[in-house]
Amino acid sequence: MKALSMLLLVVLGLSGWSNAGASDRREFCVFDVAGASGFVYRTLQDYHRKAALAGVDLNMRPYTDEDQAVADLRAGRCDIVAVTDMGARKFNDFSGSISAIGAIPYYEDLKVLLHILASPRVDRHLEQNGYEVLGVTPMGAAYLFVNDRAIDHVEALEGKRITVFEGHHDARHMVEYVGAVPVAAKISDFASLFNSGEADISYAPAAAYEVLEMFRGMGSKGGIVDYPVGQVTVQLIARADEFDDAFVRKSRRIMSRLYPEAMRIVRQYERSIPEERWVKISPEAVRGYQEMLRSVRIDMQQSTEDSGMLAAGVYHDDMMTILRKVRCYTNPGAMECSADNRE
């Protein structure tokens, strides 16, 4: 009888644990323009598996509309949301500053930065206004897709129509700074604006060439300028205190360690683009882009005009300093590393 009672206690205990586990399942809402077949969703399936091993059961749901994913997080229909840098800016200007124009030119810079973001040293910056960042991983460098290969240096941007994402005030400032014309766009329509000829230039990761068929907007004369104007990342956002501190730290490490697999896919997309579609630029043109992008960031920070202050307001000073230190760590000979007007 005693043995039977013990058995019942064990069974009831297990049953209770099982029900609690089911009720503790969290909703993981993933934005990917290609839905569940997209590279972001597929990459984050590895995060999903590792979160389960850490004791957090997630139900992945694909979203093709980033605004809807953000709205569902705010409404409590999502416990974690995976969004681009632009989506992350609505919650955290520190991690949102990663996509500052020209601030992370090379993948080696991004790799160093992701290690920093997984460190407890920056924890205080990753929680703002009731939300926290649970990790960052790459989506690929943003390149200029152009409809004319002659657009291979900074001066050639003048007068050209360039798509600018809604709320991307720093990119708008850059476009106006070089004398180009901003064309208002959303993640859902920027490719169609370029493909239909309503814009001469659009910026996106290499995956957009195939996934969004941006080769159509290039025609026979266009190409992709082989210089990154920024980095696009996927960032996980959750309500603060939704998860315990141990899982938050674990989550950030998991996302950081997705770098090799994410970069394997990014490189695969980049290598799949026909060689003749890349617009190779001279070392002088590269330096021209680097200095122009740095000058734009400094101009924003010093501007007294409403548009400049609005653009500068999307950047977090501490992140901009970290990004400059990372660039000078990987490329100590760069002009900015010895310039008086360092960021």
RODO-2510 file (C-alpha; in nm, 4 decimals, decimal comma):
residues 343
     n   res          X          Y          Z
     1     m     0,0000     0,0000     0,0000
     2     k     0,2801     0,2358     0,0882
     3     a     0,4543     0,1540    -0,2383
     4     l     0,1313     0,2245    -0,4310
     5     s     0,0934     0,5607    -0,2580
     6     m     0,4485     0,6527    -0,3503
     7     l     0,3842     0,5507    -0,7116
     8     l     0,0711     0,7682    -0,7254
     9     l     0,2640     1,0648    -0,5877
    10     v     0,5301     1,0196    -0,8536
    11     v     0,2725     0,9882    -1,1333
    12     l     0,0778     1,2893    -1,0113
    13     g     0,3998     1,4844    -0,9750
    14     l     0,5038     1,3999    -1,3280
    15     s     0,1568     1,4847    -1,4583
    16     g     0,1658     1,8191    -1,2859
    17     w     0,5120     1,8954    -1,4272
    18     s     0,3954     1,8027    -1,7754
    19     n     0,0925     2,0331    -1,7613
    20     a     0,3061     2,3184    -1,6335
    21     g     0,5460     2,2633    -1,9193
    22     a     0,2638     2,2868    -2,1721
    23     s     0,1271     2,6052    -2,0155
    24     d     0,4765     2,7596    -2,0093
    25     r     0,5211     2,7323    -2,3837
    26     r     0,6211     3,0723    -2,5233
    27     e     0,5331     3,2249    -2,8595
    28     f     0,8367     3,2989    -3,0779
    29     c     0,7366     3,5288    -3,3652
    30     v     0,9924     3,5445    -3,6451
    31     f     0,9910     3,8087    -3,9184
    32     d     1,1255     3,6841    -4,2513
    33     v     1,0171     3,8295    -4,5850
    34     a     1,0184     3,4738    -4,7246
    35     g     0,8214     3,3268    -4,4346
    36     a     0,9031     2,9825    -4,2949
    37     s     1,1165     2,8990    -4,6006
    38     g     1,3404     3,2028    -4,5510
    39     f     1,6995     3,2050    -4,4335
    40     v     1,6273     3,3956    -4,1102
    41     y     1,3530     3,1550    -4,0049
    42     r     1,5658     2,8516    -4,0895
    43     t     1,8677     2,9926    -3,9032
    44     l     1,6589     3,0603    -3,5932
    45     q     1,5356     2,7019    -3,5857
    46     d     1,8775     2,6260    -3,4373
    47     y     1,8105     2,8898    -3,1695
    48     h     1,4737     2,7218    -3,1068
    49     r     1,6426     2,3855    -3,0466
    50     k     1,9068     2,5301    -2,8159
    51     a     1,6484     2,7285    -2,6193
    52     a     1,4624     2,4010    -2,5593
    53     l     1,7821     2,2454    -2,4234
    54     a     1,8058     2,5467    -2,1895
    55     g     1,4556     2,4703    -2,0620
    56     v     1,2499     2,7196    -2,2648
    57     d     0,9838     2,5716    -2,4934
    58     l     0,9148     2,8015    -2,7905
    59     n     0,6442     2,7819    -3,0543
    60     m     0,7884     2,9388    -3,3724
    61     r     0,5536     3,1395    -3,5925
    62     p     0,6635     3,3022    -3,9209
    63     y     0,5639     3,6600    -4,0069
    64     t     0,6126     3,8279    -4,3441
    65     d     0,5073     4,1685    -4,2046
    66     e     0,7523     4,3140    -3,9528
    67     d     0,5084     4,5795    -3,8284
    68     q     0,2572     4,3070    -3,7417
    69     a     0,5209     4,1081    -3,5518
    70     v     0,6130     4,4202    -3,3513
    71     a     0,2452     4,4938    -3,2822
    72     d     0,1874     4,1371    -3,1623
    73     l     0,4804     4,1605    -2,9201
    74     r     0,3394     4,4822    -2,7753
    75     a    -0,0060     4,3230    -2,7488
    76     g     0,1294     4,0178    -2,5667
    77     r     0,0597     3,7742    -2,8501
    78     c     0,4337     3,7126    -2,8870
    79     d     0,6805     3,6494    -2,6045
    80     i     0,9888     3,6892    -2,8245
    81     v     1,0025     3,8585    -3,1621
    82     a     1,2807     3,8340    -3,4217
    83     v     1,3105     4,1569    -3,6202
    84     t     1,5612     4,3510    -3,8282
    85     d     1,7673     4,6393    -3,6908
    86     m     1,4925     4,8749    -3,8045
    87     g     1,2363     4,6857    -3,5991
    88     a     1,4758     4,6727    -3,3026
    89     r     1,5117     5,0524    -3,3055
    90     k     1,1540     5,0750    -3,1820
    91     f     1,2664     4,9095    -2,8596
    92     n     1,6384     4,9754    -2,8105
    93     d     1,8558     5,2505    -2,9592
    94     f     2,1776     5,0823    -2,8396
    95     s     2,1372     4,7617    -3,0430
    96     g     1,9453     4,9590    -3,3065
    97     s     2,2611     5,1621    -3,3711
    98     i     2,4368     4,8532    -3,5107
    99     s     2,2906     4,9430    -3,8499
   100     a     2,4346     5,2960    -3,8394
   101     i     2,5340     5,3807    -4,1945
   102     g     2,8847     5,2620    -4,2742
   103     a     2,9617     5,1897    -3,9088
   104     i     3,0441     4,8193    -3,9580
   105     p     3,2067     4,7835    -4,2994
   106     y     3,3374     4,4282    -4,2671
   107     y     3,2211     4,0963    -4,1298
   108     e     3,5268     4,0716    -3,9034
   109     d     3,4068     4,3906    -3,7323
   110     l     3,0628     4,2399    -3,6836
   111     k     3,2071     3,9189    -3,5384
   112     v     3,3989     4,1182    -3,2763
   113     l     3,0881     4,3233    -3,1969
   114     l     2,8701     4,0146    -3,1450
   115     h     3,1166     3,8856    -2,8846
   116     i     3,0887     4,2204    -2,7053
   117     l     2,7070     4,2086    -2,7136
   118     a     2,7081     3,8618    -2,5548
   119     s     2,9214     3,9936    -2,2688
   120     p     2,7693     4,1020    -1,9328
   121     r     2,9612     4,4290    -1,9699
   122     v     2,6869     4,5753    -2,1922
   123     d     2,3844     4,4224    -2,0152
   124     r     2,2670     4,7590    -1,8829
   125     h     2,2278     4,8900    -2,2386
   126     l     2,0239     4,5945    -2,3630
   127     e     1,7161     4,6681    -2,1524
   128     q     1,5170     4,9828    -2,2241
   129     n     1,1595     5,0967    -2,1721
   130     g     1,0284     4,7618    -2,0544
   131     y     1,1893     4,5499    -2,3270
   132     e     1,5211     4,3695    -2,3569
   133     v     1,7398     4,2362    -2,6364
   134     l     1,7914     3,8595    -2,6190
   135     g     2,0624     3,8449    -2,8839
   136     v     2,1854     3,9500    -3,2272
   137     t     2,3033     3,7511    -3,5295
   138     p     2,3926     3,8490    -3,8912
   139     m     2,1649     3,8791    -4,1938
   140     g     2,4417     4,0039    -4,4199
   141     a     2,6035     4,3263    -4,5361
   142     a     2,3835     4,5869    -4,7052
   143     y     2,5009     4,6701    -5,0579
   144     l     2,3862     4,9328    -5,3049
   145     f     2,1795     4,7772    -5,5849
   146     v     2,2055     5,0195    -5,8783
   147     n     2,0431     5,0431    -6,2217
   148     d     2,3608     5,1840    -6,3784
   149     r     2,7123     5,0464    -6,3250
   150     a     2,8488     5,4000    -6,3665
   151     i     2,7276     5,4654    -6,0106
   152     d     3,0590     5,3388    -5,8737
   153     h     3,1772     5,6349    -5,6657
   154     v     3,0287     5,8790    -5,4141
   155     e     2,9928     6,1722    -5,6549
   156     a     2,7786     5,9580    -5,8883
   157     l     2,5064     5,9381    -5,6211
   158     e     2,4085     6,3024    -5,6746
   159     g     2,0612     6,3402    -5,8234
   160     k     1,9840     5,9673    -5,8038
   161     r     1,6628     5,8363    -5,6462
   162     i     1,7420     5,6132    -5,3456
   163     t     1,4926     5,4142    -5,1396
   164     v     1,4861     5,5036    -4,7705
   165     f     1,3027     5,2910    -4,5160
   166     e     1,0315     5,4463    -4,3051
   167     g     1,1883     5,5717    -3,9823
   168     h     1,5437     5,5311    -4,1187
   169     h     1,6213     5,8986    -4,0508
   170     d     1,9987     5,8519    -4,0667
   171     a     1,9785     5,6990    -4,4146
   172     r     1,7564     5,9862    -4,5299
   173     h     2,0141     6,2321    -4,3967
   174     m     2,2893     6,0521    -4,5903
   175     v     2,0859     6,0552    -4,9115
   176     e     2,0236     6,4287    -4,8809
   177     y     2,3856     6,4914    -4,7738
   178     v     2,5197     6,3530    -5,1059
   179     g     2,2569     6,5413    -5,3103
   180     a     2,0433     6,2391    -5,3925
   181     v     1,6628     6,2133    -5,3755
   182     p     1,5030     5,9959    -5,1023
   183     v     1,2198     5,7644    -5,2090
   184     a     1,0019     5,6583    -4,9126
   185     a     0,9912     5,2809    -4,8777
   186     k     0,9016     4,9957    -4,6449
   187     i     1,0596     4,6529    -4,6104
   188     s     0,7508     4,5205    -4,7879
   189     d     0,7882     4,7368    -5,0996
   190     f     1,1461     4,8667    -5,1408
   191     a     1,2357     4,5914    -5,3880
   192     s     0,9291     4,6569    -5,6047
   193     l     1,0136     5,0295    -5,6108
   194     f     1,3602     4,9436    -5,7431
   195     n     1,2384     4,6747    -5,9825
   196     s     0,9705     4,9025    -6,1294
   197     g     1,2191     5,1833    -6,1963
   198     e     1,0761     5,4221    -5,9367
   199     a     1,4180     5,4232    -5,7662
   200     d     1,7689     5,4152    -5,9165
   201     i     1,9338     5,2701    -5,6058
   202     s     1,8264     5,0529    -5,3168
   203     y     2,0311     4,8989    -5,0354
   204     a     1,9852     4,5413    -4,9157
   205     p     2,1734     4,2215    -4,8288
   206     a     2,2877     4,0022    -5,1176
   207     a     2,0029     3,7574    -5,0483
   208     a     1,7623     4,0146    -5,1964
   209     y     1,9101     3,9503    -5,5420
   210     e     1,7439     3,6079    -5,5504
   211     v     1,4761     3,6177    -5,2805
   212     l     1,3272     3,9529    -5,3878
   213     e     1,4380     3,9202    -5,7533
   214     m     1,6167     4,2555    -5,7462
   215     f     1,8099     4,1584    -6,0575
   216     r     1,4986     4,2774    -6,2431
   217     g     1,5563     4,6380    -6,1402
   218     m     1,9194     4,6245    -6,2530
   219     g     1,8299     4,5571    -6,6150
   220     s     2,1289     4,5030    -6,8425
   221     k     2,3219     4,8102    -6,7207
   222     g     2,2991     4,7745    -6,3442
   223     g     2,4764     4,5823    -6,0707
   224     i     2,5656     4,5637    -5,7007
   225     v     2,8361     4,7973    -5,5695
   226     d     3,0919     4,5755    -5,3977
   227     y     3,1222     4,7826    -5,0812
   228     p     2,9039     4,7365    -4,7705
   229     v     2,7229     5,0511    -4,6576
   230     g     2,6142     4,8793    -4,3358
   231     q     2,5260     4,5512    -4,1714
   232     v     2,1782     4,4063    -4,1370
   233     t     2,1143     4,1885    -3,8330
   234     v     1,8278     3,9950    -3,6822
   235     q     1,7612     4,0833    -3,3200
   236     l     1,5476     3,9083    -3,0598
   237     i     1,3301     4,1326    -2,8431
   238     a     1,1227     4,0313    -2,5398
   239     r     0,9391     4,2074    -2,2612
   240     a     1,1697     4,2721    -1,9674
   241     d     1,1385     4,0116    -1,6896
   242     e     0,9581     3,7690    -1,9224
   243     f     1,2577     3,5372    -1,8865
   244     d     1,4951     3,4891    -1,5951
   245     d     1,8441     3,6394    -1,6052
   246     a     2,0110     3,3022    -1,6601
   247     f     1,8140     3,2402    -1,9809
   248     v     1,8642     3,5970    -2,1042
   249     r     2,2423     3,5544    -2,0777
   250     k     2,2190     3,2088    -2,2368
   251     s     2,0048     3,3447    -2,5206
   252     r     2,2580     3,6155    -2,6039
   253     r     2,5365     3,3582    -2,6180
   254     i     2,3288     3,1272    -2,8386
   255     m     2,2607     3,4101    -3,0856
   256     s     2,6258     3,5126    -3,0912
   257     r     2,7286     3,1543    -3,1638
   258     l     2,4920     3,1332    -3,4611
   259     y     2,7419     3,3568    -3,6431
   260     p     2,9254     3,0769    -3,8337
   261     e     2,6067     2,9145    -3,9670
   262     a     2,4419     3,2477    -4,0487
   263     m     2,7563     3,3629    -4,2293
   264     r     2,7762     3,0353    -4,4228
   265     i     2,4321     3,1096    -4,5678
   266     v     2,5122     3,4790    -4,6230
   267     r     2,8306     3,3851    -4,8137
   268     q     2,6332     3,1314    -5,0128
   269     y     2,3935     3,4033    -5,1287
   270     e     2,6834     3,6365    -5,2105
   271     r     2,8699     3,3697    -5,4098
   272     s     2,5547     3,2772    -5,6033
   273     i     2,5388     3,6228    -5,7632
   274     p     2,7035     3,6147    -6,1089
   275     e     3,0490     3,7719    -6,0971
   276     e     2,9624     4,0193    -6,3725
   277     r     2,6807     4,1605    -6,1585
   278     w     2,9232     4,2953    -5,8968
   279     v     3,0440     4,6510    -5,9552
   280     k     3,4080     4,6498    -5,8454
   281     i     3,5267     4,9841    -5,7146
   282     s     3,8756     5,1261    -5,6842
   283     p     4,0647     5,1660    -5,3541
   284     e     4,0202     5,5423    -5,3933
   285     a     3,6423     5,4959    -5,4268
   286     v     3,6406     5,2740    -5,1161
   287     r     3,8184     5,5459    -4,9171
   288     g     3,5708     5,7961    -5,0591
   289     y     3,2755     5,5903    -4,9325
   290     q     3,4389     5,5383    -4,5917
   291     e     3,5088     5,9063    -4,5409
   292     m     3,1697     6,0153    -4,6761
   293     l     2,9828     5,7795    -4,4427
   294     r     3,1895     5,8904    -4,1439
   295     s     3,1334     6,2563    -4,2377
   296     v     2,7580     6,1945    -4,2566
   297     r     2,7531     6,0419    -3,9072
   298     i     2,9540     6,3332    -3,7652
   299     d     2,7407     6,5900    -3,9507
   300     m     2,4262     6,4394    -3,7981
   301     q     2,5697     6,4546    -3,4488
   302     q     2,6716     6,8193    -3,4908
   303     s     2,3647     6,9369    -3,6815
   304     t     2,1369     7,2022    -3,5337
   305     e     1,8682     7,1459    -3,7974
   306     d     1,5591     6,9432    -3,7106
   307     s     1,6302     6,6750    -3,9729
   308     g     1,9889     6,6312    -3,8567
   309     m     1,8959     6,6123    -3,4895
   310     l     1,6185     6,3645    -3,5720
   311     a     1,8687     6,1484    -3,7599
   312     a     2,1305     6,1697    -3,4828
   313     g     1,8659     6,0795    -3,2279
   314     v     1,8494     5,7196    -3,3532
   315     y     2,2118     5,6569    -3,2500
   316     h     2,3292     5,5658    -2,9010
   317     d     2,6541     5,7453    -2,8145
   318     d     2,8053     5,4483    -2,6305
   319     m     2,7368     5,2118    -2,9231
   320     m     2,8891     5,4586    -3,1711
   321     t     3,2043     5,4698    -2,9559
   322     i     3,2157     5,0895    -2,9387
   323     l     3,1761     5,0648    -3,3176
   324     r     3,4596     5,3106    -3,3745
   325     k     3,6845     5,1147    -3,1370
   326     v     3,5970     4,7900    -3,3164
   327     r     3,6814     4,9432    -3,6564
   328     c     4,0144     5,0697    -3,5241
   329     y     4,0864     4,7325    -3,3620
   330     t     4,0470     4,5489    -3,6948
   331     n     4,1925     4,8314    -3,9088
   332     p     4,4210     5,0480    -3,6895
   333     g     4,5629     5,2304    -3,9911
   334     a     4,2283     5,3859    -4,0888
   335     m     4,2236     5,7658    -4,1094
   336     e     3,9525     5,7982    -3,8442
   337     c     4,1660     5,6236    -3,5829
   338     s     4,4030     5,9204    -3,5681
   339     a     4,1564     6,1944    -3,6646
   340     d     4,0809     6,4751    -3,4225
   341     n     3,7046     6,4452    -3,4853
   342     r     3,6715     6,0823    -3,3763
   343     e     3,3242     5,9498    -3,2993
***
